[in-house]
């Protein structure tokens, strides 16, 4: 494995000679002045930097050292900077710590002490990197193909787990593209029928005159063109699961026949007289209101109650808090691998455009936009244009200072919750506050655990930001 990088910023050649052999576990890079040090920081991004505050052209002062520290902080804010100061200049060391340095050592430098400080800084840098990686990774759901950190969606996944081992009919309600078929497959794969067939049919995609034959099969000669016996979808799903997508589009005559099947699990092929006993679990889905169709006479109430022993309502993507960001990063990683690309992330404008978009096509729309963006993007960062999204129009700036502070605080809270996958302990650590303080801030701003609750109430609330400080 490659050695971790250690940057030494020191103008004393004698000390540089000692540093060359004092850190055998690191790849030591030496620089003698600010321009060279900044160039190395930009190129190598070393996790730990040891720097003298007395640098040319001000080797007897600290102005150049503090200027170098300031630039390093801007370029690599996560780097652990250890400052070295002359004997009796402890006040400058403390000033450097206040400016963002990690630790300090006084001259004459004790190499064993400095080695300990450097190793501790590197270990802390690694731990912080791992914490950030875990915080930004997609949350695990009980279902392998579902990526979510949303509380409501996670509950749907847990309900699927509970129902998978039963034989009760399940009705999945949700907009197009929310993942209804994926949840139906999970109901099948997590249950005792997993080794048997999973058969899916879209009731709205097949012409009415062919749908009965698709579902129930037909005998040879049953109608013009029926040159051989054909097994229907229901019979093909014997001992397994039949998924009826867009079941609300079933024509009325087929609703009657399907109801009879649900009552006794017996199939009669079109043009046949043989009664065929099957064992099929029914999972159905729709993106329309079956209750409204029952009221208008378009859907049979008795069939509806047969099919929805349990109803699972799948939230649309726009109501799933930070899931847009999670899914976008998930698809970015997947499509980078699929297409051999190396897109690094999203521009700020792309992030704002995704947050502002209503996602009428839900997860399917996001997946398709991400696939196109990864294939077509010419830069290392995906922009709003790559996603074919329009950047949000900036509203006139509200110059009220109190409102601005509230907006900023709310945005930081939401960003921390999204980055931590709504894990409060991690979010509190990212914000630098205690968990009770975080609870108080969330309550004051009207933010639920999944971040999906409307926030308008907080703007009208009599919130004194001095009572609930961010840090």
RODO-2510 file (C-alpha; in nm, 4 decimals, decimal comma):
residues 471
     n   res          X          Y          Z
     1     x     0,0000     0,0000     0,0000
     2     x     0,1146     0,3553    -0,0725
     3     x     0,2473     0,5477     0,2243
     4     x     0,0341     0,8370     0,3502
     5     x     0,1625     1,1796     0,2475
     6     x     0,3182     1,4193     0,4969
     7     x     0,4012     1,7757     0,3911
     8     x     0,6773     1,9583     0,5788
     9     x     0,6934     2,3375     0,5318
    10     x     1,0296     2,4436     0,6756
    11     x     1,3058     2,6806     0,5559
    12     x     1,5775     2,5382     0,7857
    13     x     1,7840     2,2909     0,5811
    14     x     1,9148     2,1211     0,8964
    15     x     1,5646     2,0454     1,0214
    16     x     1,4606     1,9309     0,6737
    17     x     1,7447     1,6753     0,6789
    18     x     1,6181     1,5396     1,0113
    19     x     1,2579     1,5254     0,8869
    20     x     1,3617     1,3212     0,5821
    21     x     1,4485     1,0175     0,7958
    22     x     1,2285     1,0860     1,1020
    23     x     0,9026     0,9658     0,9400
    24     x     0,9669     0,6292     0,7731
    25     x     0,5944     0,5431     0,7710
    26     x     0,5111     0,8493     0,5578
    27     x     0,5913     0,9803     0,2134
    28     x     0,7636     1,3041     0,3182
    29     x     0,7328     1,6070     0,0895
    30     x     0,9451     1,9134     0,1692
    31     x     0,8858     2,2774     0,0826
    32     x     1,0716     2,5874     0,1969
    33     x     0,8235     2,8678     0,1249
    34     x     0,4560     2,9444     0,0774
    35     x     0,4294     2,9172    -0,3070
    36     x     0,5884     2,5723    -0,3128
    37     x     0,3772     2,4545    -0,0166
    38     x     0,0512     2,5750    -0,1735
    39     x     0,1398     2,4049    -0,5029
    40     x     0,1962     2,0738    -0,3199
    41     x    -0,1292     2,1099    -0,1267
    42     x    -0,3222     2,1648    -0,4512
    43     x    -0,1552     1,8665    -0,6190
    44     x    -0,1228     1,6092    -0,3396
    45     x    -0,3864     1,6989    -0,0754
    46     x    -0,1709     1,5687     0,2138
    47     x    -0,3748     1,4648     0,5189
    48     x    -0,1130     1,6021     0,7636
    49     x     0,1045     1,9127     0,7291
    50     x     0,3857     2,0232     0,9605
    51     x     0,4772     2,3897     0,9110
    52     x     0,7021     2,6458     1,0708
    53     x     0,5405     2,9838     1,1333
    54     x     0,8657     3,1627     1,0521
    55     x     0,8842     3,1410     0,6732
    56     x     1,0590     3,3609     0,4144
    57     x     1,0351     3,6439     0,3363
    58     x     0,9554     3,6918     0,7088
    59     x     1,1655     3,4180     0,8737
    60     x     1,1934     3,6104     1,2013
    61     x     0,8212     3,6880     1,2220
    62     x     0,4966     3,4956     1,1832
    63     x     0,3077     3,6927     0,9173
    64     x     0,4074     3,4617     0,6300
    65     x     0,3359     3,1526     0,8396
    66     x    -0,0162     3,2697     0,9222
    67     x    -0,0773     3,3665     0,5580
    68     x     0,0289     3,0143     0,4535
    69     x    -0,1956     2,8592     0,7180
    70     x    -0,4903     3,0657     0,5943
    71     x    -0,4404     2,9524     0,2336
    72     x    -0,4035     2,5892     0,3376
    73     x    -0,7271     2,6120     0,5373
    74     x    -0,9111     2,7334     0,2272
    75     x    -0,7622     2,4700    -0,0044
    76     x    -0,7647     2,1689     0,2305
    77     x    -0,9862     2,2405     0,5322
    78     x    -0,9753     1,8749     0,6409
    79     x    -0,5942     1,8569     0,6557
    80     x    -0,4412     1,8405     1,0036
    81     x    -0,1905     2,1277     1,0264
    82     x     0,0707     2,1077     1,3026
    83     x     0,2541     2,4370     1,3542
    84     x     0,6090     2,4627     1,4849
    85     x     0,6982     2,7763     1,6817
    86     x     1,0124     2,9151     1,8393
    87     x     1,0782     2,8792     2,2103
    88     x     0,8785     3,1356     2,4049
    89     x     0,6273     3,1998     2,1257
    90     x     0,3457     2,9938     2,2717
    91     x     0,0991     3,2777     2,2138
    92     x     0,1483     3,2382     1,8378
    93     x     0,0883     2,8650     1,8663
    94     x    -0,2398     2,9252     2,0469
    95     x    -0,3333     3,1867     1,7875
    96     x    -0,2675     2,9289     1,5142
    97     x    -0,4909     2,6748     1,6916
    98     x    -0,7653     2,9353     1,7062
    99     x    -0,7162     2,9936     1,3315
   100     x    -0,7745     2,6254     1,2531
   101     x    -0,4440     2,4456     1,3120
   102     x    -0,4720     2,0962     1,4617
   103     x    -0,1817     2,1082     1,7123
   104     x     0,1600     2,2652     1,7733
   105     x     0,5144     2,1796     1,8772
   106     x     0,7786     2,4147     2,0180
   107     x     1,1411     2,4353     1,9092
   108     x     1,3744     2,2676     1,9708
   109     x     1,1564     1,9939     1,8244
   110     x     1,1516     1,6579     2,0026
   111     x     1,1105     1,4176     1,7103
   112     x     0,9469     1,1419     1,9145
   113     x     0,6831     1,3903     2,0352
   114     x     0,6324     1,5270     1,6839
   115     x     0,5966     1,1719     1,5447
   116     x     0,3240     1,1023     1,8000
   117     x     0,1374     1,4224     1,7118
   118     x     0,1667     1,3495     1,3377
   119     x     0,0418     0,9908     1,3736
   120     x    -0,2472     1,1054     1,5915
   121     x    -0,3409     1,3700     1,3350
   122     x    -0,3312     1,1159     1,0533
   123     x    -0,5465     0,8683     1,2491
   124     x    -0,8013     1,1422     1,3224
   125     x    -0,8075     1,2396     0,9539
   126     x    -0,8790     0,8767     0,8602
   127     x    -1,1582     0,8476     1,1167
   128     x    -1,3188     1,1701     0,9976
   129     x    -1,2994     1,0547     0,6340
   130     x    -1,4622     0,7242     0,7238
   131     x    -1,7333     0,9020     0,9203
   132     x    -1,8070     1,1293     0,6238
   133     x    -1,8160     0,8298     0,3886
   134     x    -2,0609     0,6434     0,6107
   135     x    -2,2730     0,9534     0,6599
   136     x    -2,3022     1,0169     0,2853
   137     x    -2,3577     0,6549     0,1808
   138     x    -2,7109     0,5496     0,0835
   139     x    -2,9042     0,4179     0,3807
   140     x    -2,9657     0,0467     0,3884
   141     x    -3,3253    -0,0566     0,3656
   142     x    -3,4570    -0,4029     0,4441
   143     x    -3,4992    -0,4556     0,0677
   144     x    -3,1856    -0,4872    -0,1441
   145     x    -3,3087    -0,2897    -0,4466
   146     x    -3,4563     0,0013    -0,2475
   147     x    -3,2272     0,2963    -0,1640
   148     x    -3,3858     0,5271     0,0914
   149     x    -3,3341     0,7125     0,4164
   150     x    -3,6944     0,8294     0,4376
   151     x    -3,8833     0,7141     0,7471
   152     x    -4,2092     0,6517     0,5597
   153     x    -4,0390     0,4533     0,2842
   154     x    -3,8383     0,2518     0,5352
   155     x    -4,1646     0,1600     0,7107
   156     x    -4,3062     0,0393     0,3772
   157     x    -3,9973    -0,1801     0,3362
   158     x    -4,0370    -0,3244     0,6856
   159     x    -4,4061    -0,3926     0,6147
   160     x    -4,3040    -0,5797     0,2991
   161     x    -4,0706    -0,7926     0,5100
   162     x    -4,3557    -0,8777     0,7471
   163     x    -4,5992    -0,9609     0,4667
   164     x    -4,3544    -1,1653     0,2571
   165     x    -4,4016    -1,4764     0,4673
   166     x    -4,7811    -1,4676     0,4442
   167     x    -5,0226    -1,5488     0,1629
   168     x    -5,2508    -1,2458     0,1975
   169     x    -5,3236    -1,0353    -0,1136
   170     x    -5,1418    -0,7010    -0,1113
   171     x    -5,2405    -0,3828    -0,2936
   172     x    -4,9595    -0,1351    -0,3657
   173     x    -5,0731     0,2248    -0,4120
   174     x    -4,8372     0,4818    -0,5564
   175     x    -4,7589     0,7085    -0,8469
   176     x    -4,5928     0,5733    -1,1575
   177     x    -4,2203     0,5221    -1,1081
   178     x    -4,2217     0,4905    -0,7288
   179     x    -4,1010     0,1285    -0,7315
   180     x    -4,4200    -0,0748    -0,7040
   181     x    -4,2867    -0,3665    -0,9096
   182     x    -3,9658    -0,3755    -0,7055
   183     x    -4,1675    -0,4041    -0,3844
   184     x    -4,3862    -0,6726    -0,5429
   185     x    -4,0741    -0,8711    -0,6319
   186     x    -3,9511    -0,8307    -0,2750
   187     x    -4,2810    -0,9719    -0,1425
   188     x    -4,2122    -1,2752    -0,3613
   189     x    -3,8374    -1,3144    -0,3050
   190     x    -3,8477    -1,2761     0,0745
   191     x    -4,1218    -1,5361     0,1166
   192     x    -4,1646    -1,9139     0,0843
   193     x    -4,2553    -1,8853    -0,2870
   194     x    -3,9157    -1,7380    -0,3794
   195     x    -3,8096    -2,0435    -0,5836
   196     x    -4,1336    -2,0440    -0,7819
   197     x    -4,2305    -1,8121    -1,0727
   198     x    -4,2886    -1,4396    -1,0369
   199     x    -4,5147    -1,3341    -1,3240
   200     x    -4,5920    -0,9672    -1,3902
   201     x    -4,8538    -0,8277    -1,6268
   202     x    -4,9467    -0,4659    -1,6945
   203     x    -5,3235    -0,4596    -1,7224
   204     x    -5,3196    -0,1178    -1,8913
   205     x    -5,0652    -0,2066    -2,1622
   206     x    -5,2519    -0,4970    -2,3280
   207     x    -5,5529    -0,4425    -2,5583
   208     x    -5,8820    -0,5395    -2,3974
   209     x    -5,9567    -0,8095    -2,6570
   210     x    -5,6262    -0,9856    -2,5769
   211     x    -5,6118    -0,9344    -2,2001
   212     x    -5,8419    -1,2235    -2,1091
   213     x    -5,6321    -1,4651    -2,3118
   214     x    -5,3116    -1,3248    -2,1551
   215     x    -5,4472    -1,3803    -1,8052
   216     x    -5,6368    -1,7054    -1,8392
   217     x    -5,4883    -1,8647    -2,1523
   218     x    -5,6834    -2,0178    -2,4401
   219     x    -5,7458    -2,3472    -2,6146
   220     x    -5,6664    -2,4165    -2,9770
   221     x    -5,9409    -2,2802    -3,2032
   222     x    -6,0937    -2,0610    -2,9316
   223     x    -6,0797    -1,7634    -3,1679
   224     x    -5,9318    -1,6665    -3,5025
   225     x    -5,5561    -1,7066    -3,4846
   226     x    -5,5608    -1,9434    -3,1856
   227     x    -5,3603    -2,2169    -3,3593
   228     x    -5,2379    -2,3824    -3,0402
   229     x    -5,3151    -2,4142    -2,6720
   230     x    -5,1615    -2,1282    -2,4691
   231     x    -5,1090    -2,1179    -2,0943
   232     x    -5,2162    -1,7862    -1,9341
   233     x    -5,0221    -1,5719    -1,6879
   234     x    -5,2232    -1,6952    -1,3904
   235     x    -5,1570    -2,0593    -1,4691
   236     x    -4,7882    -1,9829    -1,5393
   237     x    -4,7587    -1,8344    -1,1891
   238     x    -4,8780    -2,1563    -1,0222
   239     x    -4,7162    -2,1955    -0,6754
   240     x    -4,5608    -1,8504    -0,7228
   241     x    -4,6743    -1,4868    -0,7361
   242     x    -4,8815    -1,2986    -0,9942
   243     x    -4,8256    -0,9232    -1,0042
   244     x    -5,1141    -0,7293    -1,1598
   245     x    -4,9803    -0,3823    -1,2363
   246     x    -5,2282    -0,0999    -1,3087
   247     x    -5,5111    -0,3241    -1,1973
   248     x    -5,7477    -0,0258    -1,2072
   249     x    -5,7431    -0,0495    -1,5887
   250     x    -5,9019    -0,3968    -1,5940
   251     x    -6,2177    -0,3952    -1,8077
   252     x    -6,5400    -0,4728    -1,6207
   253     x    -6,6043    -0,8230    -1,7695
   254     x    -6,2539    -0,9341    -1,6678
   255     x    -6,3074    -0,7991    -1,3169
   256     x    -6,5913    -1,0492    -1,2771
   257     x    -6,3761    -1,3394    -1,3983
   258     x    -6,0821    -1,2354    -1,1817
   259     x    -6,3087    -1,2147    -0,8772
   260     x    -6,4230    -1,5742    -0,9358
   261     x    -6,0607    -1,6820    -0,9602
   262     x    -5,9679    -1,5073    -0,6350
   263     x    -6,2553    -1,6817    -0,4588
   264     x    -6,1656    -2,0400    -0,5568
   265     x    -5,8236    -2,0260    -0,7343
   266     x    -5,9661    -2,2075    -1,0369
   267     x    -5,8801    -2,1103    -1,3967
   268     x    -6,0797    -2,1791    -1,7118
   269     x    -5,8962    -2,1107    -2,0369
   270     x    -6,0763    -1,9163    -2,3111
   271     x    -6,2610    -2,1714    -2,5273
   272     x    -6,2089    -2,4496    -2,2738
   273     x    -6,4264    -2,6269    -2,0204
   274     x    -6,1633    -2,7805    -1,7968
   275     x    -6,1352    -2,6311    -1,4482
   276     x    -5,7694    -2,5991    -1,3506
   277     x    -5,6816    -2,5644    -0,9843
   278     x    -5,3832    -2,3352    -0,9184
   279     x    -5,2080    -2,1915    -0,6145
   280     x    -5,1140    -1,8287    -0,6797
   281     x    -5,0470    -1,5344    -0,4544
   282     x    -5,1865    -1,2085    -0,5933
   283     x    -5,0049    -0,8769    -0,5567
   284     x    -5,1656    -0,5852    -0,7370
   285     x    -5,0771    -0,2207    -0,7904
   286     x    -5,2318     0,0968    -0,9237
   287     x    -5,1535     0,4652    -0,9539
   288     x    -5,5206     0,5673    -0,9534
   289     x    -5,7802     0,5906    -0,6769
   290     x    -5,9793     0,2668    -0,6847
   291     x    -6,2241     0,4163    -0,4334
   292     x    -6,3128     0,6874    -0,6869
   293     x    -6,3517     0,4249    -0,9600
   294     x    -6,5834     0,2243    -0,7351
   295     x    -6,8002     0,5331    -0,6808
   296     x    -6,8192     0,5935    -1,0561
   297     x    -6,8998     0,2274    -1,1271
   298     x    -6,5735     0,1611    -1,3117
   299     x    -6,4378    -0,0860    -1,0577
   300     x    -6,6152    -0,3560    -0,8572
   301     x    -6,6153    -0,3004    -0,4830
   302     x    -6,6153    -0,6742    -0,4065
   303     x    -6,3024    -0,7231    -0,6197
   304     x    -6,1344    -0,4291    -0,4505
   305     x    -6,1913    -0,5757    -0,1041
   306     x    -6,0672    -0,9166    -0,2215
   307     x    -5,7438    -0,7663    -0,3510
   308     x    -5,6519    -0,5296    -0,0706
   309     x    -5,6389    -0,7420     0,2411
   310     x    -5,3371    -0,5192     0,3109
   311     x    -5,2710    -0,1858     0,1374
   312     x    -4,9233    -0,0318     0,1220
   313     x    -4,9023     0,3342     0,0177
   314     x    -4,5715     0,4288    -0,1450
   315     x    -4,4729     0,7967    -0,1054
   316     x    -4,3728     0,9916    -0,4178
   317     x    -4,0090     1,0941    -0,4483
   318     x    -4,0887     1,4635    -0,3850
   319     x    -4,2124     1,3678    -0,0349
   320     x    -3,9069     1,1592     0,0555
   321     x    -3,6854     1,4300     0,2025
   322     x    -3,3197     1,3827     0,1095
   323     x    -3,3762     1,0706    -0,1015
   324     x    -3,3266     1,2658    -0,4262
   325     x    -2,9648     1,3340    -0,3302
   326     x    -2,9095     0,9789    -0,2041
   327     x    -3,0540     0,8209    -0,5177
   328     x    -2,8696     1,0603    -0,7488
   329     x    -2,5369     0,9619    -0,5930
   330     x    -2,6345     0,5943    -0,6031
   331     x    -2,7180     0,6138    -0,9745
   332     x    -2,4019     0,8161    -1,0405
   333     x    -2,1873     0,5418    -0,8878
   334     x    -2,3765     0,2679    -1,0740
   335     x    -2,3692     0,4337    -1,4146
   336     x    -2,0051     0,5381    -1,3748
   337     x    -1,9284     0,1687    -1,3416
   338     x    -2,1680     0,0588    -1,6180
   339     x    -2,0372     0,3070    -1,8762
   340     x    -1,6727     0,3289    -1,7682
   341     x    -1,7033     0,6963    -1,6718
   342     x    -1,5463     0,8944    -1,3884
   343     x    -1,7970     1,1684    -1,3108
   344     x    -1,7096     1,3033    -0,9650
   345     x    -2,0351     1,4612    -0,8522
   346     x    -2,2784     1,7470    -0,9064
   347     x    -2,2373     2,1203    -0,9431
   348     x    -2,4136     2,3450    -0,6950
   349     x    -2,6570     2,4498    -0,9692
   350     x    -2,7401     2,0842    -1,0451
   351     x    -2,8063     2,0174    -0,6769
   352     x    -3,0380     2,3176    -0,6542
   353     x    -3,2194     2,2139    -0,9734
   354     x    -3,2739     1,8598    -0,8439
   355     x    -3,3993     1,9895    -0,5101
   356     x    -3,6449     2,2257    -0,6825
   357     x    -3,7762     1,9725    -0,9388
   358     x    -4,1087     1,8032    -0,8534
   359     x    -4,0115     1,4641    -1,0068
   360     x    -4,3487     1,3692    -1,1584
   361     x    -4,1891     1,0480    -1,2893
   362     x    -4,0431     0,9711    -0,9463
   363     x    -3,7463     0,7323    -0,9124
   364     x    -3,7783     0,6116    -1,2724
   365     x    -3,7469     0,9688    -1,3992
   366     x    -3,4430     1,0348    -1,1792
   367     x    -3,2793     0,7120    -1,2968
   368     x    -3,3316     0,7972    -1,6642
   369     x    -3,2077     1,1549    -1,6232
   370     x    -2,8982     1,0309    -1,4395
   371     x    -2,8253     0,7694    -1,7065
   372     x    -2,8393     1,0329    -1,9791
   373     x    -2,6283     1,2763    -1,7749
   374     x    -2,3505     1,0245    -1,7067
   375     x    -2,3358     0,9221    -2,0739
   376     x    -2,3505     1,2744    -2,2170
   377     x    -2,1651     1,4879    -1,9589
   378     x    -1,8444     1,6422    -2,0948
   379     x    -1,7136     1,7722    -1,7615
   380     x    -1,6172     1,5935    -1,4399
   381     x    -1,9201     1,7397    -1,2609
   382     x    -2,2829     1,6953    -1,3694
   383     x    -2,4589     2,0253    -1,4309
   384     x    -2,8312     2,1042    -1,4470
   385     x    -2,8129     2,1085    -1,8288
   386     x    -2,6812     1,7486    -1,8293
   387     x    -2,9929     1,6477    -1,6343
   388     x    -3,2127     1,8564    -1,8652
   389     x    -3,3355     2,0485    -1,5624
   390     x    -3,3896     2,4227    -1,5399
   391     x    -3,2020     2,5903    -1,2526
   392     x    -3,4421     2,7463    -1,0020
   393     x    -3,5101     3,1167    -1,0509
   394     x    -3,3721     3,3144    -0,7592
   395     x    -3,6392     3,4991    -0,5636
   396     x    -3,5802     3,8653    -0,4701
   397     x    -3,3363     3,8682    -0,1818
   398     x    -3,4996     3,9163     0,1582
   399     x    -3,2699     4,1621     0,3325
   400     x    -3,4192     4,1106     0,6785
   401     x    -3,1207     3,9934     0,8856
   402     x    -3,3253     3,7842     1,1305
   403     x    -3,5006     3,6005     0,8448
   404     x    -3,1686     3,5393     0,6728
   405     x    -3,0210     3,3882     0,9885
   406     x    -3,3239     3,1621     1,0283
   407     x    -3,3020     3,0499     0,6640
   408     x    -2,9325     2,9758     0,6954
   409     x    -2,9852     2,7792     1,0175
   410     x    -3,2689     2,5776     0,8629
   411     x    -3,0646     2,4989     0,5508
   412     x    -2,7692     2,3809     0,7578
   413     x    -2,9993     2,1595     0,9661
   414     x    -3,1518     2,0008     0,6555
   415     x    -2,8112     1,9500     0,4953
   416     x    -2,6751     1,7797     0,8081
   417     x    -2,9796     1,5517     0,8311
   418     x    -2,9500     1,4572     0,4635
   419     x    -2,5742     1,3957     0,4852
   420     x    -2,6152     1,1797     0,7966
   421     x    -2,9025     0,9798     0,6449
   422     x    -3,1155     1,1306     0,9229
   423     x    -2,9082     0,9628     1,1945
   424     x    -2,9361     1,2178     1,4745
   425     x    -2,6127     1,1246     1,6496
   426     x    -2,4114     1,1810     1,3300
   427     x    -2,6080     1,4960     1,2400
   428     x    -2,5410     1,6433     1,5848
   429     x    -2,1706     1,5661     1,5490
   430     x    -2,1583     1,7281     1,2040
   431     x    -2,3261     2,0402     1,3444
   432     x    -2,1089     2,0460     1,6545
   433     x    -2,4074     2,0447     1,8930
   434     x    -2,5519     1,8034     2,1445
   435     x    -2,8465     1,5802     2,0576
   436     x    -3,0859     1,7706     2,2905
   437     x    -2,9852     2,0941     2,1138
   438     x    -3,0471     1,9267     1,7761
   439     x    -3,3920     1,8095     1,8911
   440     x    -3,4721     2,1653     1,9990
   441     x    -3,3574     2,3110     1,6664
   442     x    -3,5616     2,0577     1,4664
   443     x    -3,8710     2,1300     1,6719
   444     x    -3,8226     2,5056     1,6405
   445     x    -3,7935     2,4826     1,2617
   446     x    -4,0750     2,2274     1,2216
   447     x    -3,8481     1,9568     1,0791
   448     x    -3,9478     1,5926     1,1266
   449     x    -3,6895     1,3167     1,1448
   450     x    -3,7166     1,2506     0,7696
   451     x    -3,6935     1,6227     0,6914
   452     x    -4,0188     1,6115     0,4930
   453     x    -4,2501     1,8194     0,7093
   454     x    -4,3372     2,1632     0,5648
   455     x    -4,1310     2,4426     0,7122
   456     x    -4,3557     2,7440     0,6566
   457     x    -4,4753     2,7316     1,0146
   458     x    -4,1243     2,7970     1,1396
   459     x    -4,1027     3,1204     0,9459
   460     x    -4,4079     3,2535     1,1269
   461     x    -4,3110     3,1169     1,4653
   462     x    -4,1749     3,3496     1,7280
   463     x    -3,8298     3,1917     1,7275
   464     x    -3,5515     3,3641     1,9153
   465     x    -3,2303     3,2371     1,7595
   466     x    -3,0408     3,3393     2,0702
   467     x    -3,2359     3,0804     2,2680
   468     x    -3,1517     2,7947     2,0310
   469     x    -2,8024     2,8635     1,8976
   470     x    -2,6658     2,6483     1,6183
   471     x    -2,3447     2,5805     1,8009
***
